[in-house]
């Protein structure tokens, strides 16, 4: 891994527009996954995990704030407006994070799949030629590595535990696996960003992800990789039926009191 560049690459209008779209997608993944994780508050299997998952959700929101701050520097947008006053069709999150929280096995497996993706993406992004992004990646990757360690241990614990826990984690893998490929589908203009060194090449991230995730699931945990024919994933503007209901809950207070201020 090379060290981050110290000078920011000059952005053309085309690169700027593509980078805004990418930062939005990164933030949206974090916002929606954080909301799903927050649904476990007061309901996790043990108190320690209730606190741990709440902290992870808070970290994810912190990462979203970092990405939206980078977007604000590019177009002047406000984070709260983007989070609370966009409809589902305007969100750019992956469908993996939209799915209902499910049981503990599904939550932990989804977290593991996403944590591995995010940790590796951030690790590569530390070498971005866009200095503000390189700095954000270097900060956020430290937290994400802890998330990955936590979720990986839970996947292993469930897979090697009881017959029931193993059944549940395998069912979760079967359900979530078809949604994985969208994490690695480039957004419009992302090829230009990658060519300029602004963002990681998703093919490289997927290669590293396979090297981390597949051995853990199969060799270490003894799970069966689902036989899913991966076609070209749909764009990030196409969502599941679950996102509008999630946003209605998440945005209710802000939309009911749009002029409210925090004192």
C-alpha positions in Angstrom: 0.0 0.0 0.0 1.4 3.3 -1.0 1.2 6.4 1.2 -1.6 8.9 0.6 -0.8 11.7 -1.7 -0.2 15.1 0.0 -1.6 17.2 -2.8 -5.2 17.1 -4.0 -5.7 16.2 -7.7 -7.5 19.0 -9.5 -11.1 17.9 -10.2 -12.7 18.4 -13.6 -16.5 18.9 -13.6 -16.9 15.3 -14.8 -14.8 14.0 -12.0 -16.4 16.2 -9.4 -19.9 15.0 -10.4 -18.8 11.4 -10.2 -17.1 11.9 -6.9 -20.2 13.5 -5.4 -22.3 10.5 -6.5 -19.7 8.1 -5.0 -19.5 9.9 -1.7 -23.3 9.9 -1.5 -23.5 6.1 -2.0 -20.8 5.5 0.6 -22.7 7.7 3.1 -26.1 6.2 2.3 -24.8 2.6 2.9 -23.6 3.8 6.4 -26.8 5.6 7.3 -29.1 2.8 6.4 -27.0 0.0 8.0 -26.7 2.1 11.1 -30.5 2.4 11.3 -30.9 -1.4 10.9 -28.3 -2.0 13.6 -30.0 0.5 15.9 -33.2 -1.6 15.7 -31.4 -4.1 18.1 -31.1 -1.5 20.9 -32.7 -3.1 23.9 -33.2 -6.4 22.0 -29.7 -7.9 21.5 -29.0 -11.4 23.0 -26.9 -10.1 25.8 -26.3 -6.7 27.3 -22.7 -6.5 26.1 -23.8 -7.0 22.5 -26.6 -4.5 22.9 -24.0 -1.9 23.8 -21.4 -3.1 21.2 -23.9 -3.0 18.3 -25.1 0.4 19.4 -21.5 1.6 19.3 -21.0 0.1 15.9 -24.1 1.9 14.6 -22.8 5.2 16.0 -19.5 4.6 14.3 -21.2 4.0 10.9 -23.1 7.3 11.3 -19.8 8.9 12.1 -18.4 7.6 8.8 -21.5 8.8 6.9 -20.9 12.2 8.4 -17.3 12.2 7.2 -18.4 11.3 3.6 -21.2 13.9 3.6 -18.8 16.5 4.8 -16.5 15.7 1.9 -19.6 16.1 -0.4 -20.5 19.5 1.3 -17.0 20.8 0.4 -17.7 19.9 -3.2 -21.3 21.2 -3.7 -22.4 22.9 -0.5 -25.0 20.3 0.4 -26.1 19.8 4.1 -25.9 16.4 5.7 -29.2 16.6 7.5 -31.0 17.6 4.4 -29.6 14.7 2.5 -30.3 12.2 5.3 -33.8 13.3 6.3 -35.4 14.9 3.2 -34.6 12.6 0.3 -37.0 9.9 -0.8 -36.1 6.3 -1.4 -35.5 6.8 -5.2 -32.9 9.4 -4.4 -30.9 7.2 -2.0 -27.9 5.3 -3.4 -27.4 2.6 -0.7 -26.9 -1.0 -1.7 -29.9 -3.3 -1.2 -27.9 -5.5 1.2 -28.2 -2.9 3.9 -31.9 -2.2 3.3 -33.1 -5.7 4.2 -35.0 -6.1 7.5 -32.8 -6.8 10.5 -33.9 -10.5 10.7 -32.5 -12.6 13.5 -29.1 -12.2 15.2 -27.4 -14.5 12.7 -28.6 -12.4 9.7 -27.6 -9.2 11.4 -24.1 -10.4 12.3 -23.5 -12.0 8.9 -24.6 -8.9 7.0 -22.3 -6.9 9.2 -19.4 -9.2 8.5 -20.0 -9.1 4.7 -20.3 -5.3 4.7 -17.5 -4.7 7.3 -15.1 -6.7 5.1 -16.1 -4.6 2.0 -15.8 -1.3 3.9 -12.6 -2.1 5.7 -10.8 -3.1 2.4 -12.3 -0.2 0.4 -11.1 2.3 3.1 -7.7 0.6 3.2 -7.3 1.1 -0.5 -8.7 4.6 -0.3 -5.9 5.7 2.0 -3.8 6.1 -1.2 -6.4 8.3 -3.0 -5.1 11.2 -5.0 -7.9 13.3 -3.5 -6.2 14.2 -0.2 -9.4 14.9 1.8 -10.7 11.4 1.0 -7.3 9.8 1.8 -7.4 11.5 5.2 -11.0 10.3 5.9 -10.1 6.8 4.9 -7.1 6.7 7.1 -9.3 7.8 10.1 -12.3 5.5 9.5 -10.4 2.3 8.6 -9.2 1.9 12.1 -12.7 1.7 13.5 -13.9 -0.5 10.6 -11.2 -3.1 11.3 -12.6 -3.5 14.8 -16.1 -3.9 13.4 -14.8 -6.6 11.1 -13.0 -8.5 13.9 -16.2 -8.3 16.0 -18.6 -9.6 13.3 -16.2 -12.3 12.1 -16.0 -13.7 15.6 -19.8 -13.8 15.8 -20.1 -15.6 12.4 -17.6 -18.2 13.6 -19.3 -18.6 17.0 -22.7 -19.1 15.4 -21.4 -21.5 12.7 -19.5 -23.7 15.1 -22.1 -23.5 17.9 -25.3 -25.5 18.2 -27.2 -27.2 15.3 -29.7 -24.4 15.6 -27.2 -21.5 15.4 -25.5 -23.2 12.5 -28.8 -23.6 10.6 -29.6 -19.9 11.2 -26.2 -18.6 10.0 -26.4 -20.8 6.9 -29.9 -19.6 6.2 -28.7 -16.0 6.5 -25.8 -16.7 4.1 -28.3 -18.2 1.6 -30.5 -15.1 1.9 -27.8 -12.4 1.8 -25.4 -13.8 -0.8 -27.4 -12.7 -3.9 -27.1 -9.1 -2.7 -23.3 -9.1 -2.3 -22.4 -8.3 -5.9 -24.0 -4.9 -5.9 -21.4 -3.7 -3.4 -18.8 -4.1 -6.1 -20.8 -2.6 -9.0 -19.3 0.7 -10.2 -21.5 3.8 -10.2 -21.7 6.0 -13.4 -18.3 7.7 -13.8 -16.6 5.5 -11.2 -14.2 4.1 -13.8 -12.9 7.6 -14.4 -12.5 8.2 -10.7 -10.5 4.9 -10.4 -8.4 5.7 -13.4 -7.5 9.0 -11.8 -6.6 7.3 -8.5 -9.4 9.1 -6.6 -11.2 6.0 -5.5 -10.1 2.3 -5.3 -10.7 0.0 -8.2 -13.7 -2.2 -7.2 -12.3 -5.2 -9.0 -9.2 -5.0 -6.7 -11.4 -4.6 -3.6 -13.5 -7.6 -4.7 -10.4 -9.7 -5.1 -9.2 -8.9 -1.7 -12.7 -9.3 -0.2 -12.9 -12.8 -1.7 -9.6 -13.6 -0.1 -10.8 -12.6 3.3 -14.5 -13.6 3.3 -14.6 -16.9 1.5 -11.9 -18.7 3.6 -13.6 -17.5 6.7 -17.0 -18.7 5.7 -16.0 -22.0 4.2 -12.7 -23.2 5.7 -12.9 -21.7 9.1 -16.7 -21.8 9.7 -17.6 -24.8 7.6 -20.5 -23.0 5.8 -21.6 -23.7 2.3 -21.2 -20.9 -0.3 -24.6 -20.5 -2.1 -24.7 -21.4 -5.7 -25.8 -18.0 -7.1 -25.3 -17.1 -10.7 -24.1 -13.5 -10.6 -25.3 -11.5 -13.4 -24.8 -7.7 -13.9 -26.2 -6.2 -10.7 -28.9 -3.5 -10.9 -27.9 0.1 -10.3 -28.0 1.6 -6.8 -31.1 3.6 -7.7 -33.2 0.5 -7.7 -34.2 -0.5 -4.1 -36.1 -3.2 -2.2 -39.6 -2.5 -0.9 -38.1 -2.2 2.5 -36.3 1.1 2.1 -39.4 3.4 1.9 -40.7 2.1 5.2 -37.3 2.4 6.9 -37.0 6.0 5.7 -40.5 6.9 6.8 -39.6 5.8 10.3 -36.1 7.4 10.3 -37.2 10.7 8.8 -40.6 11.1 10.6 -39.5 13.6 13.3 -37.3 15.7 10.9 -40.1 16.0 8.4 -42.7 16.8 11.0 -40.6 19.6 12.4 -38.4 20.8 9.5 -37.5 24.1 11.1 -36.6 22.7 14.5 -33.1 23.6 15.9 -30.9 21.9 18.5 -30.3 24.0 21.5 
